[in-house]
Structure formats: C-alpha cells, structure tokens
Amino acid sequence: MLLFSLCVSVSYILGAMVANDIEPGAITAARFLIGAGSACAFVGCLKVASDRFEKKYFPLIASLCNVLGNLGGAIAGKPLA
C-alpha cells in the first residue's frame, strides 16, 4: 500500500511538472480516449446488470451506474475547474 501511494505521489508530481508543456490537441485526444474507455465500461456494466439481476431491476441498476459515473466526473472535475 505504501508503494502504491508513493507511485501515485510521483505521478502527480511529474504530471504537475509537465502540465503546461502539453499541447491542447494532445489533451483533447486523451479526453477522447478516456471517454471511449468509459463508454466500454458502461456497456460492460449493462451486460452485468442484464446477466446477474432480474429484468425488473435493470433500469435501476443502469441508472445507478450512470449516476455514479457522472458523480465521479463531477467530483473529479471540481479541483480542476
């Protein structure tokens, strides 16, 4: 756990050092790739919801996955705004 914390700290420090040197096009491409990955994760969540839960709970599980994903983005975006 300590090693993980050290790795995260080092990555934040390195990210802060090079943040102003990154071109806006690269940031846009990175955001696109993150969005594509998130879309695949959401489809996976829907698949698990359809396989593991009764059909009457599917809309609830799908909505919870969507809300939690958006909430995570809102919480993560606050420090960056």
Secondary structure as GFF3:
##gff-version 3
##sequence-region A 1 81
A	DSSP	alpha_helix	2	18	.	.	.	ID=ss1
A	DSSP	three_ten_helix	19	21	.	.	.	ID=ss2
A	DSSP	alpha_helix	24	52	.	.	.	ID=ss3
A	DSSP	three_ten_helix	55	57	.	.	.	ID=ss4
A	DSSP	alpha_helix	58	77	.	.	.	ID=ss5
###
